[in-house]
Structures are given as C-alpha cells and as structure tokens.
C-alpha cells in the first residue's frame, strides 16, 4: 500500500506509517502543489494525507476515486468536497481536539498584543523610534472584567474562554447553533443572538468552521455594531471576515483593534495596510504550531490512513455516512 503525503509532517506520524509497511511518497518541494500535480501524484497511491491548503474538490475526487482514504492534517475541512467523497465511498478524516490548547494560546496572545499595540511597538524599536517618554503615548486597553464573545464555541473556543475567564475574570457570551453545556456550567457562559454578540462584546474571538453560512459573516455591517473599544480576533479561517471591511472599520475607528492568525488570501501580501496599523497583530497561520500539537496531528492522520488501508472504520471520521453505503 502507498500513501501520498502533500507536505512535510512530523516524524511520529511518518514512523507509524513506515512501521506498518506503508510506502510513503512525500512532496518535499518548498511550494504548494498545483491541482494537476496533486492528481498526478495521487494516481499511483492508495491513500492521501493532505497537508496544507490543497483543494480536494469534485474534479480531484472523481479523477482519484480509487483512493481508499483521505486524511487531513488539520481540523478544518472546508477545502474538501465531502458530499462527493461520500458518494464515491471515500472516508475523510481530520485532527480535532489535539490542537485546541495551542490554537487558544494564539488567540489569547493576539488579543493581548492588539490591546497593548505590542507588535507595532516592537516595530518602532526596530525602526529606531524608541524616543523620549510620553505619558500619553502608546496607550492600550486593560482587559480585566471585559466581556468575551465567542463566535463558534467548540473545543478551541472553550479553551479561549477558559483562559479569559481565569486570567481576567471576563464574562463569556457566545453565538452557536446549539448550546455548549460545558461552557454554561463551568463558566456561566450565555448563548446570545449574533446581534447581541456584536453589541455586547469587548472582544470577539472567532472559532467557527468556514462554510457558506459563515463566509463573510464579519463585514462592515457587523463591525459597525461593535463597540468602538472592541477587539476582533480570528484564528479560524480568513474568509469568515471581510478583510477590506475590517480595514475600513479600523481606519474609521468603528473598533479598536484586531488580532489575526488567518487572512484572506493566505499568505498575506507584505504591503497589506493592515500590517501597519498600531492596534493590529497578525501572525502567519501558526495556531497549531507547537511540537506537541503537530506531533499529535501527524499520529492521528497516520492512524486514519492505516485504518482506511486496512478496510477498517477510521478512528476520526468526518463523513461517517460513508459507512452506510
């Protein structure tokens, strides 16, 4: 059996595949695969382990319908035409839970950095602009007792809420399709309408999946309802916010600042005006980038590949209905 891995993954996952006698074909070039390259490399393999933004769309799936399993080295799966995969009998897996702490840490970091203009202040030092002391310069916001609004309160959102409630005694509100009983019991979190989330939150932290329903949710209309001293944080997917509208909202002081680990498109251009704003902190999509999280992700992806190649049910399955066919 042979698996195509579309990028470099940590050794624990690779070792597990090798131990099971699975031949591994790795893409080692320091660039993203083209769609044609993805198809061509996958044609000779029995499974696909997808690392990065490779689109696993209808055309790819129909061309490579021989694949026994596709494992994602990520939590998000908006890049996959899941319904098509199910129709073709291809099980799809992802890697939830193991990166919740790492990603929540990044959300917390970005919130703090935006509140104190930290990234901008660091740039000022590098530019030789650390001048004389001014008591009214470089003023930021204090977060203790603020209201945290979570958009998409799942595993990662819950960890962010725990950090904010524990460190800064924040009130937690959230907007979900359903109730998060753990957050309500542990943190006294309150489920609210989207409009109330916008108007009541001092910080809004986005942790929802990207879908047609959530795409572009945070646009100018949404930002205009937020508090002038509020901070917008997104560590989920860049397309959930409208980037030009976010820039306008910041420039017109509709909101205080923003912390982004995700942008649209990715990578962000180095001349993007958001990067020059004092109250904006941006990172290059490193939410899960810890040794512990990435090692665990590689192991889960490998375990799913092994199960799929053995004709067994995947330990972590997105489209469980594939087994009903």
C-alpha positions, -999 to +999 in steps of 0.1 A: +000+000+000+012+035-008+002+069+006+009+103-009+018+130+017+014+165+003+040+181+026+064+175+054+048+161+086+065+154+120+084+121+124+060+104+148+033+101+120+058+091+094+073+064+117+039+050+123+032+046+086+067+030+080+062+006+109+030-007+092+049-013+060+032+015+041+052+031+013+053+069+017+056+093-012+063+128+001+061+161-016+092+179-004+094+210-026+090+243-007+059+253-026+023+243-028+013+216-053-007+226-083-040+208-088-025+188-117+005+177-096-019+166-068-038+145-092-007+130-108+009+121-076-023+106-061-030+084-091-002+060-081-012+058-044-039+041-024-043+069+002-038+107+005-025+125+036-032+162+028-011+188+045-019+225+038-044+241+015-046+216-013-082+216-028-098+182-027-127+192-050-152+173-071-128+171-101-100+157-080-122+132-062-137+119-094-103+116-110-089+098-080-119+078-069-097+048-063-084+063-031-093+042-001-089+070+025-081+107+027-066+120+060-063+158+066-035+171+087-059+198+100-091+204+119-108+224+091-122+206+061-138+233+040-113+225+013-129+191+008-160+183-013-172+160+015-205+151-001-188+140-033-163+119-013-192+102+005-209+094-028-177+078-041-172+059-008-141+077+003-138+082+041-124+116+051-107+123+085-093+154+103-074+161+135-096+178+161-090+184+198-053+179+199-046+214+188-072+232+209-047+244+236-022+256+210-047+275+190-064+290+220-030+302+232-025+321+199-060+337+201-051+348+237-018+361+225-033+381+196-059+396+219-032+408+243-010+420+215-037+441+199-049+455+232-014+469+240-002+477+204+026+452+211+036+443+175+036+479+165+057+489+195+082+462+186+084+476+150+091+510+165+122+497+183+135+481+151+129+513+132+150+533+158+119+552+170+121+544+207+123+580+218+117+600+250+090+591+275+055+605+269+028+597+295+000+599+269+018+579+242+013+542+233-018+538+255-036+504+253-066+488+268-069+467+300-089+435+297-099+426+333-136+423+336-143+427+299-169+407+280-156+380+257-178+370+228-171+336+212-183+330+176-183+292+173-179+278+208-164+244+202-132+229+217-109+257+208-134+284+217-139+268+251-102+268+258-100+305+248-130+312+271-113+294+300-082+315+296-100+347+295-123+339+324-095+326+345-069+353+338-091+383+335-124+373+351-142+380+318-179+374+313-184+349+285-211+351+259-213+331+227-232+325+195-237+289+183-264+269+166-268+250+198-259+252+235-225+244+249-234+229+282-198+226+295-192+263+290-226+272+305-219+251+336-182+258+341-180+294+330-216+306+333-214+314+296-246+327+280-258+319+245-269+350+227-281+362+193-255+373+167-266+409+171-262+407+209-227+392+204-217+422+183-232+449+206-222+434+240-187+420+234-155+438+243-136+411+225-150+389+198-130+357+191-138+336+160-136+298+162-162+286+138-158+264+108-157+281+074-189+273+054-212+291+030-232+301+061-202+317+079-182+331+050-180+369+051-200+370+084-179+398+098-184+425+073-188+463+076-224+459+088-212+436+116-182+457+126-204+489+127-224+473+155-194+465+177-181+487+204-155+514+194-132+500+220-136+463+210-111+439+196-118+414+168-098+381+169-099+354+142-079+322+145-104+301+124-104+309+087-097+342+070-128+341+048-151+344+078-142+381+079-142+405+050-107+419+050-114+452+032-143+459+056-121+451+086-095+477+074-123+503+069-137+495+104-103+500+119-094+532+100-128+547+108-124+536+145-155+516+145-135+491+165-102+494+185-081+466+170-077+432+156-057+400+160-055+376+131-038+343+127-057+338+094-061+361+064-078+360+030-059+353+009-030+334+025-002+343+025-009+380+031+010+404+010+037+423+029+023+456+018-012+450+032-022+481+051-035+461+080+001+453+089+010+489+095-019+497+119-008+501+156-037+481+171-034+452+147-015+420+154-011+394+126+006+360+125+011+336+096-015+309+105+006+293+132-023+284+156-014+247+158+024+252+155+037+236+187+058+204+189+031+187+209+002+196+187+018+189+154+032+156+166-002+145+177-018+157+145+006+136+125-001+105+146-039+109+142-036+114+105-014+083+102-037+062+123-066+071+100-046+062+069-037+028+084-073+021+093-085+031+059-060+010+040-069-020+062-106-015+054-114-005+090-135+023+102-114+055+107-108+064+144-116+100+134-142+103+107-159+134+091-183+117+068-195+087+089-224+082+065-199+067+040-202+035+061-239+034+055-234+029+017 
